[in-house]
């Protein structure tokens, strides 16, 4: 994985866009990931029920990491119930949970009949999809550790296909945070009821525009500009934007004139296009 620490978020994203495919291939070949992938393939072919899965550490931990649910691995009973849910039953656990990670895992694993059958696990094509999801998520996690703004953008891109309505945005805290930042909506709106939040988002942006790559890139640019400015204000020196924001314009007298910037103005400017 290439090092992006010290780069501006925009530059880091440009580098990732040019090299991501190669980086994903290299990541999959790293010893720890190569071993995890091999153990997953060895074990998953013989797993056909939700109970089998949660009782097999190698397969269970792999799929939980693949869908960014490593923090929920301890809840085996809950996961068994989720994977055994009837999606047609509105009262089933998978339909009650608001965190979209669980539904994505449920749909991908495809257990049926109360979690007692999955005929896909021996399929190489099905296994490949889960492996690709694992590698992609590990890549995002690694980039997030180096640059949180870049990680948020990569997460947003990964989830973009699942964003159909403002309700799907609001039920995903990370996507909602991304959109609030990109559109200049204060975080305090989370205190409002869902319908009022939805109306605020609708007034700012037509969600159908997310089908347009140019609109998506504009949103990302606005998100990056505001996030980097906020990060600089919080962390000071060490931000990639130091030369623009901290410093100083040297005059003929040899003195330095401190530069200042207004975060509110930056946020307002970034979001003004969508008003």
ChimeraX commands (.cxc) that place a marker at each C-alpha (Angstrom):
marker #1 position 0.00,0.00,0.00 radius 0.5
marker #1 position 1.36,3.39,-1.01 radius 0.5
marker #1 position 1.97,5.96,1.68 radius 0.5
marker #1 position -0.32,8.98,1.45 radius 0.5
marker #1 position 0.56,10.53,4.79 radius 0.5
marker #1 position 1.57,14.16,4.32 radius 0.5
marker #1 position -0.27,14.53,1.02 radius 0.5
marker #1 position -3.29,16.71,0.56 radius 0.5
marker #1 position -6.44,14.61,0.44 radius 0.5
marker #1 position -7.13,15.62,-3.16 radius 0.5
marker #1 position -3.65,14.58,-4.27 radius 0.5
marker #1 position -3.95,11.31,-2.35 radius 0.5
marker #1 position -7.27,10.53,-4.03 radius 0.5
marker #1 position -5.81,11.27,-7.46 radius 0.5
marker #1 position -2.96,8.86,-6.72 radius 0.5
marker #1 position -5.39,6.19,-5.50 radius 0.5
marker #1 position -7.55,6.57,-8.61 radius 0.5
marker #1 position -4.50,5.85,-10.78 radius 0.5
marker #1 position -3.13,2.94,-8.76 radius 0.5
marker #1 position -6.01,1.33,-6.86 radius 0.5
marker #1 position -6.34,-1.79,-8.99 radius 0.5
marker #1 position -2.63,-2.56,-8.63 radius 0.5
marker #1 position -2.71,-1.78,-4.91 radius 0.5
marker #1 position -5.65,-4.14,-4.36 radius 0.5
marker #1 position -3.79,-6.95,-6.11 radius 0.5
marker #1 position -0.71,-6.33,-3.99 radius 0.5
marker #1 position -2.77,-6.15,-0.80 radius 0.5
marker #1 position -4.35,-9.53,-1.49 radius 0.5
marker #1 position -0.88,-11.04,-1.80 radius 0.5
marker #1 position 0.40,-9.69,1.50 radius 0.5
marker #1 position 1.08,-12.67,3.80 radius 0.5
marker #1 position -1.56,-11.93,6.44 radius 0.5
marker #1 position -4.29,-11.35,3.86 radius 0.5
marker #1 position -3.20,-14.20,1.60 radius 0.5
marker #1 position -3.42,-16.58,4.57 radius 0.5
marker #1 position -6.86,-15.25,5.56 radius 0.5
marker #1 position -8.14,-15.65,2.00 radius 0.5
marker #1 position -6.76,-19.18,1.73 radius 0.5
marker #1 position -8.33,-20.23,5.05 radius 0.5
marker #1 position -11.64,-18.67,4.05 radius 0.5
marker #1 position -11.76,-20.63,0.79 radius 0.5
marker #1 position -10.78,-23.85,2.56 radius 0.5
marker #1 position -13.53,-23.50,5.15 radius 0.5
marker #1 position -16.43,-21.78,3.45 radius 0.5
marker #1 position -17.09,-24.50,0.88 radius 0.5
marker #1 position -18.24,-26.80,3.67 radius 0.5
marker #1 position -20.40,-24.21,5.42 radius 0.5
marker #1 position -24.06,-24.12,4.43 radius 0.5
marker #1 position -25.88,-22.74,7.48 radius 0.5
marker #1 position -25.73,-19.61,9.60 radius 0.5
marker #1 position -24.88,-21.74,12.63 radius 0.5
marker #1 position -22.00,-23.38,10.77 radius 0.5
marker #1 position -20.62,-19.99,9.86 radius 0.5
marker #1 position -20.55,-18.40,13.32 radius 0.5
marker #1 position -18.98,-21.57,14.73 radius 0.5
marker #1 position -16.11,-21.50,12.23 radius 0.5
marker #1 position -13.66,-18.80,13.31 radius 0.5
marker #1 position -11.72,-18.49,10.05 radius 0.5
marker #1 position -14.79,-18.13,7.84 radius 0.5
marker #1 position -16.77,-16.06,10.34 radius 0.5
marker #1 position -14.00,-13.56,11.08 radius 0.5
marker #1 position -13.27,-13.21,7.36 radius 0.5
marker #1 position -16.80,-12.28,6.34 radius 0.5
marker #1 position -17.20,-9.96,9.32 radius 0.5
marker #1 position -14.03,-8.11,8.34 radius 0.5
marker #1 position -15.14,-8.08,4.70 radius 0.5
marker #1 position -18.29,-6.17,5.62 radius 0.5
marker #1 position -16.61,-3.89,8.18 radius 0.5
marker #1 position -18.30,-5.67,11.09 radius 0.5
marker #1 position -15.22,-6.74,12.98 radius 0.5
marker #1 position -16.44,-4.74,15.97 radius 0.5
marker #1 position -19.53,-6.99,16.13 radius 0.5
marker #1 position -17.76,-10.36,16.01 radius 0.5
marker #1 position -18.45,-11.03,19.70 radius 0.5
marker #1 position -22.20,-11.07,19.08 radius 0.5
marker #1 position -22.41,-14.55,17.59 radius 0.5
marker #1 position -25.97,-15.20,18.77 radius 0.5
marker #1 position -27.15,-11.93,17.27 radius 0.5
marker #1 position -25.35,-12.60,14.00 radius 0.5
marker #1 position -26.84,-16.09,13.78 radius 0.5
marker #1 position -30.31,-14.59,14.25 radius 0.5
marker #1 position -29.67,-11.89,11.65 radius 0.5
marker #1 position -28.44,-14.40,9.07 radius 0.5
marker #1 position -31.41,-16.67,9.83 radius 0.5
marker #1 position -33.93,-13.85,9.39 radius 0.5
marker #1 position -36.79,-13.92,6.92 radius 0.5
marker #1 position -36.36,-10.76,4.88 radius 0.5
marker #1 position -40.05,-10.83,3.95 radius 0.5
marker #1 position -41.02,-10.55,7.63 radius 0.5
marker #1 position -40.96,-6.90,8.74 radius 0.5
marker #1 position -40.53,-8.00,12.35 radius 0.5
marker #1 position -37.40,-10.08,11.68 radius 0.5
marker #1 position -34.14,-8.81,13.16 radius 0.5
marker #1 position -32.47,-8.01,9.84 radius 0.5
marker #1 position -35.35,-5.64,9.03 radius 0.5
marker #1 position -35.28,-3.97,12.43 radius 0.5
marker #1 position -31.62,-2.99,12.40 radius 0.5
marker #1 position -30.79,0.46,11.06 radius 0.5
marker #1 position -27.09,-0.15,10.45 radius 0.5
marker #1 position -26.86,-1.00,6.72 radius 0.5
marker #1 position -23.74,-3.12,7.20 radius 0.5
marker #1 position -25.86,-5.96,8.58 radius 0.5
marker #1 position -28.23,-5.97,5.61 radius 0.5
marker #1 position -25.35,-5.90,3.15 radius 0.5
marker #1 position -23.81,-8.93,4.86 radius 0.5
marker #1 position -27.19,-10.71,4.98 radius 0.5
marker #1 position -27.81,-10.16,1.28 radius 0.5
marker #1 position -24.30,-11.23,0.28 radius 0.5
marker #1 position -24.28,-14.45,2.28 radius 0.5
marker #1 position -27.75,-15.47,1.17 radius 0.5
marker #1 position -28.78,-17.94,3.86 radius 0.5
marker #1 position -32.40,-19.05,3.41 radius 0.5
marker #1 position -35.02,-21.15,5.14 radius 0.5
marker #1 position -34.24,-19.85,8.60 radius 0.5
marker #1 position -30.50,-19.85,8.04 radius 0.5
marker #1 position -30.38,-23.54,7.14 radius 0.5
marker #1 position -29.35,-23.42,3.51 radius 0.5
marker #1 position -26.85,-21.67,1.28 radius 0.5
marker #1 position -25.94,-23.49,-1.91 radius 0.5
marker #1 position -23.53,-20.77,-3.06 radius 0.5
marker #1 position -20.64,-21.36,-0.69 radius 0.5
marker #1 position -18.92,-23.94,-2.88 radius 0.5
marker #1 position -19.12,-21.65,-5.90 radius 0.5
marker #1 position -15.78,-20.09,-6.85 radius 0.5
marker #1 position -17.57,-17.08,-8.33 radius 0.5
marker #1 position -19.47,-16.49,-5.08 radius 0.5
marker #1 position -16.29,-16.89,-3.04 radius 0.5
marker #1 position -14.52,-14.41,-5.33 radius 0.5
marker #1 position -17.14,-11.75,-4.57 radius 0.5
marker #1 position -16.65,-12.14,-0.84 radius 0.5
marker #1 position -12.87,-12.07,-1.23 radius 0.5
marker #1 position -13.08,-8.91,-3.36 radius 0.5
marker #1 position -15.23,-7.30,-0.67 radius 0.5
marker #1 position -12.69,-8.27,1.99 radius 0.5
marker #1 position -9.72,-6.88,0.06 radius 0.5
marker #1 position -11.58,-3.68,-0.78 radius 0.5
marker #1 position -12.56,-3.12,2.85 radius 0.5
marker #1 position -9.02,-3.75,4.12 radius 0.5
marker #1 position -7.74,-1.26,1.56 radius 0.5
marker #1 position -10.22,1.38,2.72 radius 0.5
marker #1 position -9.33,0.72,6.35 radius 0.5
marker #1 position -5.63,1.15,5.60 radius 0.5
marker #1 position -6.17,4.41,3.74 radius 0.5
marker #1 position -8.41,5.68,6.55 radius 0.5
marker #1 position -5.63,5.13,9.06 radius 0.5
marker #1 position -3.36,7.36,6.99 radius 0.5
marker #1 position -5.95,10.00,6.09 radius 0.5
marker #1 position -9.46,10.00,7.56 radius 0.5
marker #1 position -10.81,12.30,4.84 radius 0.5
marker #1 position -9.60,9.96,2.10 radius 0.5
marker #1 position -11.08,7.00,3.97 radius 0.5
marker #1 position -14.45,8.74,4.17 radius 0.5
marker #1 position -14.42,9.39,0.42 radius 0.5
marker #1 position -13.56,5.76,-0.36 radius 0.5
marker #1 position -16.34,4.56,1.95 radius 0.5
marker #1 position -18.79,6.93,0.27 radius 0.5
marker #1 position -17.83,5.66,-3.16 radius 0.5
marker #1 position -18.25,2.06,-2.02 radius 0.5
marker #1 position -21.72,2.75,-0.68 radius 0.5
marker #1 position -22.88,4.99,-3.51 radius 0.5
marker #1 position -24.76,2.30,-5.43 radius 0.5
marker #1 position -26.92,1.66,-2.38 radius 0.5
marker #1 position -27.95,5.31,-2.02 radius 0.5
marker #1 position -31.40,5.61,-3.61 radius 0.5
marker #1 position -33.26,7.96,-1.28 radius 0.5
marker #1 position -32.48,10.38,1.52 radius 0.5
marker #1 position -33.76,7.75,3.93 radius 0.5
marker #1 position -30.93,5.44,2.85 radius 0.5
marker #1 position -28.52,8.30,3.49 radius 0.5
marker #1 position -29.92,9.08,6.93 radius 0.5
marker #1 position -29.83,5.49,8.17 radius 0.5
marker #1 position -26.09,5.28,7.45 radius 0.5
marker #1 position -24.29,7.59,9.88 radius 0.5
marker #1 position -21.10,7.76,7.78 radius 0.5
marker #1 position -22.91,8.60,4.53 radius 0.5
marker #1 position -25.07,11.14,6.34 radius 0.5
marker #1 position -21.96,12.77,7.82 radius 0.5
marker #1 position -20.35,12.89,4.39 radius 0.5
marker #1 position -23.38,14.57,2.83 radius 0.5
marker #1 position -23.77,17.08,5.67 radius 0.5
marker #1 position -20.15,18.10,5.29 radius 0.5
marker #1 position -20.27,18.26,1.49 radius 0.5
marker #1 position -23.48,20.30,1.47 radius 0.5
marker #1 position -22.63,22.59,4.36 radius 0.5
marker #1 position -25.40,21.30,6.63 radius 0.5
marker #1 position -24.67,21.70,10.38 radius 0.5
marker #1 position -24.28,18.51,12.38 radius 0.5
marker #1 position -26.89,19.77,14.83 radius 0.5
marker #1 position -29.61,18.74,12.37 radius 0.5
marker #1 position -29.27,15.19,13.72 radius 0.5
marker #1 position -31.32,16.42,16.67 radius 0.5
marker #1 position -34.30,16.95,14.36 radius 0.5
marker #1 position -36.76,14.26,13.36 radius 0.5
marker #1 position -36.03,12.23,10.25 radius 0.5
marker #1 position -38.63,13.92,8.05 radius 0.5
marker #1 position -37.26,17.37,8.83 radius 0.5
marker #1 position -33.70,16.20,8.12 radius 0.5
marker #1 position -34.85,14.72,4.84 radius 0.5
marker #1 position -36.44,18.04,3.85 radius 0.5
marker #1 position -33.24,19.94,4.63 radius 0.5
marker #1 position -31.22,17.60,2.41 radius 0.5
marker #1 position -33.80,17.82,-0.38 radius 0.5
marker #1 position -33.63,21.61,-0.30 radius 0.5
marker #1 position -29.86,21.43,-0.76 radius 0.5
marker #1 position -29.40,18.73,-3.36 radius 0.5
marker #1 position -31.31,16.58,-5.85 radius 0.5
marker #1 position -30.32,13.05,-4.87 radius 0.5
marker #1 position -30.93,11.74,-8.40 radius 0.5
marker #1 position -27.79,13.69,-9.40 radius 0.5
marker #1 position -25.72,11.03,-7.65 radius 0.5
marker #1 position -26.03,9.09,-10.89 radius 0.5
marker #1 position -23.89,11.75,-12.56 radius 0.5
marker #1 position -20.14,11.17,-11.99 radius 0.5
marker #1 position -19.45,14.91,-12.35 radius 0.5
marker #1 position -21.90,15.74,-9.58 radius 0.5
marker #1 position -20.36,13.07,-7.37 radius 0.5
marker #1 position -16.89,14.46,-7.98 radius 0.5
marker #1 position -18.12,17.95,-7.11 radius 0.5
marker #1 position -19.53,16.65,-3.84 radius 0.5
marker #1 position -16.25,14.91,-3.08 radius 0.5
marker #1 position -14.28,18.08,-3.83 radius 0.5
marker #1 position -16.46,20.08,-1.44 radius 0.5
marker #1 position -16.20,17.41,1.23 radius 0.5
marker #1 position -12.41,17.29,0.93 radius 0.5
marker #1 position -12.02,21.07,1.07 radius 0.5
marker #1 position -14.10,21.43,4.23 radius 0.5
marker #1 position -12.73,18.31,5.94 radius 0.5
marker #1 position -9.11,19.30,5.35 radius 0.5
marker #1 position -9.78,22.81,6.62 radius 0.5
marker #1 position -11.46,21.45,9.73 radius 0.5
marker #1 position -8.64,18.97,10.25 radius 0.5
marker #1 position -6.08,21.74,10.02 radius 0.5
marker #1 position -7.97,23.89,12.50 radius 0.5
marker #1 position -8.09,20.96,14.93 radius 0.5
marker #1 position -4.59,19.58,14.46 radius 0.5
marker #1 position -2.60,22.60,13.39 radius 0.5
marker #1 position 0.83,21.88,11.98 radius 0.5
marker #1 position 1.08,18.46,10.45 radius 0.5
marker #1 position -1.80,19.08,8.11 radius 0.5
marker #1 position -0.94,18.82,4.45 radius 0.5
marker #1 position -2.38,22.31,4.07 radius 0.5
marker #1 position 0.17,23.91,6.39 radius 0.5
marker #1 position 1.78,26.03,3.71 radius 0.5
marker #1 position -1.58,27.51,2.77 radius 0.5
marker #1 position -3.14,27.99,6.17 radius 0.5
marker #1 position -0.62,28.38,8.93 radius 0.5
marker #1 position 1.98,30.43,7.64 radius 0.5
marker #1 position 2.97,33.56,6.52 radius 0.5
marker #1 position 3.59,35.92,3.75 radius 0.5
marker #1 position 7.07,37.36,3.89 radius 0.5
marker #1 position 7.34,41.05,3.10 radius 0.5
marker #1 position 10.28,43.14,2.12 radius 0.5
marker #1 position 10.91,43.98,5.77 radius 0.5
marker #1 position 11.73,40.36,6.53 radius 0.5
marker #1 position 8.72,40.13,8.83 radius 0.5
marker #1 position 6.04,37.51,8.50 radius 0.5
marker #1 position 2.38,38.40,8.30 radius 0.5
marker #1 position 0.22,35.62,9.81 radius 0.5
marker #1 position -2.37,34.18,7.45 radius 0.5
marker #1 position -5.87,33.51,8.75 radius 0.5
marker #1 position -8.92,31.76,7.35 radius 0.5
marker #1 position -12.56,31.44,8.21 radius 0.5
marker #1 position -13.90,27.87,8.44 radius 0.5
marker #1 position -17.50,29.06,8.27 radius 0.5
marker #1 position -16.77,30.95,5.08 radius 0.5
marker #1 position -15.08,27.89,3.58 radius 0.5
marker #1 position -18.04,25.67,4.43 radius 0.5
marker #1 position -20.47,28.24,3.07 radius 0.5
marker #1 position -18.48,28.63,-0.14 radius 0.5
marker #1 position -18.21,24.86,-0.64 radius 0.5
marker #1 position -21.93,24.32,-0.27 radius 0.5
marker #1 position -23.13,27.44,-2.09 radius 0.5
marker #1 position -23.43,25.64,-5.42 radius 0.5
marker #1 position -26.26,23.51,-4.04 radius 0.5
marker #1 position -28.39,26.31,-2.61 radius 0.5
marker link #1:1,2 radius 0.2
marker link #1:2,3 radius 0.2
marker link #1:3,4 radius 0.2
marker link #1:4,5 radius 0.2
marker link #1:5,6 radius 0.2
marker link #1:6,7 radius 0.2
marker link #1:7,8 radius 0.2
marker link #1:8,9 radius 0.2
marker link #1:9,10 radius 0.2
marker link #1:10,11 radius 0.2
marker link #1:11,12 radius 0.2
marker link #1:12,13 radius 0.2
marker link #1:13,14 radius 0.2
marker link #1:14,15 radius 0.2
marker link #1:15,16 radius 0.2
marker link #1:16,17 radius 0.2
marker link #1:17,18 radius 0.2
marker link #1:18,19 radius 0.2
marker link #1:19,20 radius 0.2
marker link #1:20,21 radius 0.2
marker link #1:21,22 radius 0.2
marker link #1:22,23 radius 0.2
marker link #1:23,24 radius 0.2
marker link #1:24,25 radius 0.2
marker link #1:25,26 radius 0.2
marker link #1:26,27 radius 0.2
marker link #1:27,28 radius 0.2
marker link #1:28,29 radius 0.2
marker link #1:29,30 radius 0.2
marker link #1:30,31 radius 0.2
marker link #1:31,32 radius 0.2
marker link #1:32,33 radius 0.2
marker link #1:33,34 radius 0.2
marker link #1:34,35 radius 0.2
marker link #1:35,36 radius 0.2
marker link #1:36,37 radius 0.2
marker link #1:37,38 radius 0.2
marker link #1:38,39 radius 0.2
marker link #1:39,40 radius 0.2
marker link #1:40,41 radius 0.2
marker link #1:41,42 radius 0.2
marker link #1:42,43 radius 0.2
marker link #1:43,44 radius 0.2
marker link #1:44,45 radius 0.2
marker link #1:45,46 radius 0.2
marker link #1:46,47 radius 0.2
marker link #1:47,48 radius 0.2
marker link #1:48,49 radius 0.2
marker link #1:49,50 radius 0.2
marker link #1:50,51 radius 0.2
marker link #1:51,52 radius 0.2
marker link #1:52,53 radius 0.2
marker link #1:53,54 radius 0.2
marker link #1:54,55 radius 0.2
marker link #1:55,56 radius 0.2
marker link #1:56,57 radius 0.2
marker link #1:57,58 radius 0.2
marker link #1:58,59 radius 0.2
marker link #1:59,60 radius 0.2
marker link #1:60,61 radius 0.2
marker link #1:61,62 radius 0.2
marker link #1:62,63 radius 0.2
marker link #1:63,64 radius 0.2
marker link #1:64,65 radius 0.2
marker link #1:65,66 radius 0.2
marker link #1:66,67 radius 0.2
marker link #1:67,68 radius 0.2
marker link #1:68,69 radius 0.2
marker link #1:69,70 radius 0.2
marker link #1:70,71 radius 0.2
marker link #1:71,72 radius 0.2
marker link #1:72,73 radius 0.2
marker link #1:73,74 radius 0.2
marker link #1:74,75 radius 0.2
marker link #1:75,76 radius 0.2
marker link #1:76,77 radius 0.2
marker link #1:77,78 radius 0.2
marker link #1:78,79 radius 0.2
marker link #1:79,80 radius 0.2
marker link #1:80,81 radius 0.2
marker link #1:81,82 radius 0.2
marker link #1:82,83 radius 0.2
marker link #1:83,84 radius 0.2
marker link #1:84,85 radius 0.2
marker link #1:85,86 radius 0.2
marker link #1:86,87 radius 0.2
marker link #1:87,88 radius 0.2
marker link #1:88,89 radius 0.2
marker link #1:89,90 radius 0.2
marker link #1:90,91 radius 0.2
marker link #1:91,92 radius 0.2
marker link #1:92,93 radius 0.2
marker link #1:93,94 radius 0.2
marker link #1:94,95 radius 0.2
marker link #1:95,96 radius 0.2
marker link #1:96,97 radius 0.2
marker link #1:97,98 radius 0.2
marker link #1:98,99 radius 0.2
marker link #1:99,100 radius 0.2
marker link #1:100,101 radius 0.2
marker link #1:101,102 radius 0.2
marker link #1:102,103 radius 0.2
marker link #1:103,104 radius 0.2
marker link #1:104,105 radius 0.2
marker link #1:105,106 radius 0.2
marker link #1:106,107 radius 0.2
marker link #1:107,108 radius 0.2
marker link #1:108,109 radius 0.2
marker link #1:109,110 radius 0.2
marker link #1:110,111 radius 0.2
marker link #1:111,112 radius 0.2
marker link #1:112,113 radius 0.2
marker link #1:113,114 radius 0.2
marker link #1:114,115 radius 0.2
marker link #1:115,116 radius 0.2
marker link #1:116,117 radius 0.2
marker link #1:117,118 radius 0.2
marker link #1:118,119 radius 0.2
marker link #1:119,120 radius 0.2
marker link #1:120,121 radius 0.2
marker link #1:121,122 radius 0.2
marker link #1:122,123 radius 0.2
marker link #1:123,124 radius 0.2
marker link #1:124,125 radius 0.2
marker link #1:125,126 radius 0.2
marker link #1:126,127 radius 0.2
marker link #1:127,128 radius 0.2
marker link #1:128,129 radius 0.2
marker link #1:129,130 radius 0.2
marker link #1:130,131 radius 0.2
marker link #1:131,132 radius 0.2
marker link #1:132,133 radius 0.2
marker link #1:133,134 radius 0.2
marker link #1:134,135 radius 0.2
marker link #1:135,136 radius 0.2
marker link #1:136,137 radius 0.2
marker link #1:137,138 radius 0.2
marker link #1:138,139 radius 0.2
marker link #1:139,140 radius 0.2
marker link #1:140,141 radius 0.2
marker link #1:141,142 radius 0.2
marker link #1:142,143 radius 0.2
marker link #1:143,144 radius 0.2
marker link #1:144,145 radius 0.2
marker link #1:145,146 radius 0.2
marker link #1:146,147 radius 0.2
marker link #1:147,148 radius 0.2
marker link #1:148,149 radius 0.2
marker link #1:149,150 radius 0.2
marker link #1:150,151 radius 0.2
marker link #1:151,152 radius 0.2
marker link #1:152,153 radius 0.2
marker link #1:153,154 radius 0.2
marker link #1:154,155 radius 0.2
marker link #1:155,156 radius 0.2
marker link #1:156,157 radius 0.2
marker link #1:157,158 radius 0.2
marker link #1:158,159 radius 0.2
marker link #1:159,160 radius 0.2
marker link #1:160,161 radius 0.2
marker link #1:161,162 radius 0.2
marker link #1:162,163 radius 0.2
marker link #1:163,164 radius 0.2
marker link #1:164,165 radius 0.2
marker link #1:165,166 radius 0.2
marker link #1:166,167 radius 0.2
marker link #1:167,168 radius 0.2
marker link #1:168,169 radius 0.2
marker link #1:169,170 radius 0.2
marker link #1:170,171 radius 0.2
marker link #1:171,172 radius 0.2
marker link #1:172,173 radius 0.2
marker link #1:173,174 radius 0.2
marker link #1:174,175 radius 0.2
marker link #1:175,176 radius 0.2
marker link #1:176,177 radius 0.2
marker link #1:177,178 radius 0.2
marker link #1:178,179 radius 0.2
marker link #1:179,180 radius 0.2
marker link #1:180,181 radius 0.2
marker link #1:181,182 radius 0.2
marker link #1:182,183 radius 0.2
marker link #1:183,184 radius 0.2
marker link #1:184,185 radius 0.2
marker link #1:185,186 radius 0.2
marker link #1:186,187 radius 0.2
marker link #1:187,188 radius 0.2
marker link #1:188,189 radius 0.2
marker link #1:189,190 radius 0.2
marker link #1:190,191 radius 0.2
marker link #1:191,192 radius 0.2
marker link #1:192,193 radius 0.2
marker link #1:193,194 radius 0.2
marker link #1:194,195 radius 0.2
marker link #1:195,196 radius 0.2
marker link #1:196,197 radius 0.2
marker link #1:197,198 radius 0.2
marker link #1:198,199 radius 0.2
marker link #1:199,200 radius 0.2
marker link #1:200,201 radius 0.2
marker link #1:201,202 radius 0.2
marker link #1:202,203 radius 0.2
marker link #1:203,204 radius 0.2
marker link #1:204,205 radius 0.2
marker link #1:205,206 radius 0.2
marker link #1:206,207 radius 0.2
marker link #1:207,208 radius 0.2
marker link #1:208,209 radius 0.2
marker link #1:209,210 radius 0.2
marker link #1:210,211 radius 0.2
marker link #1:211,212 radius 0.2
marker link #1:212,213 radius 0.2
marker link #1:213,214 radius 0.2
marker link #1:214,215 radius 0.2
marker link #1:215,216 radius 0.2
marker link #1:216,217 radius 0.2
marker link #1:217,218 radius 0.2
marker link #1:218,219 radius 0.2
marker link #1:219,220 radius 0.2
marker link #1:220,221 radius 0.2
marker link #1:221,222 radius 0.2
marker link #1:222,223 radius 0.2
marker link #1:223,224 radius 0.2
marker link #1:224,225 radius 0.2
marker link #1:225,226 radius 0.2
marker link #1:226,227 radius 0.2
marker link #1:227,228 radius 0.2
marker link #1:228,229 radius 0.2
marker link #1:229,230 radius 0.2
marker link #1:230,231 radius 0.2
marker link #1:231,232 radius 0.2
marker link #1:232,233 radius 0.2
marker link #1:233,234 radius 0.2
marker link #1:234,235 radius 0.2
marker link #1:235,236 radius 0.2
marker link #1:236,237 radius 0.2
marker link #1:237,238 radius 0.2
marker link #1:238,239 radius 0.2
marker link #1:239,240 radius 0.2
marker link #1:240,241 radius 0.2
marker link #1:241,242 radius 0.2
marker link #1:242,243 radius 0.2
marker link #1:243,244 radius 0.2
marker link #1:244,245 radius 0.2
marker link #1:245,246 radius 0.2
marker link #1:246,247 radius 0.2
marker link #1:247,248 radius 0.2
marker link #1:248,249 radius 0.2
marker link #1:249,250 radius 0.2
marker link #1:250,251 radius 0.2
marker link #1:251,252 radius 0.2
marker link #1:252,253 radius 0.2
marker link #1:253,254 radius 0.2
marker link #1:254,255 radius 0.2
marker link #1:255,256 radius 0.2
marker link #1:256,257 radius 0.2
marker link #1:257,258 radius 0.2
marker link #1:258,259 radius 0.2
marker link #1:259,260 radius 0.2
marker link #1:260,261 radius 0.2
marker link #1:261,262 radius 0.2
marker link #1:262,263 radius 0.2
marker link #1:263,264 radius 0.2
marker link #1:264,265 radius 0.2
marker link #1:265,266 radius 0.2
marker link #1:266,267 radius 0.2
marker link #1:267,268 radius 0.2
marker link #1:268,269 radius 0.2
marker link #1:269,270 radius 0.2
marker link #1:270,271 radius 0.2
marker link #1:271,272 radius 0.2
marker link #1:272,273 radius 0.2
marker link #1:273,274 radius 0.2
marker link #1:274,275 radius 0.2
view
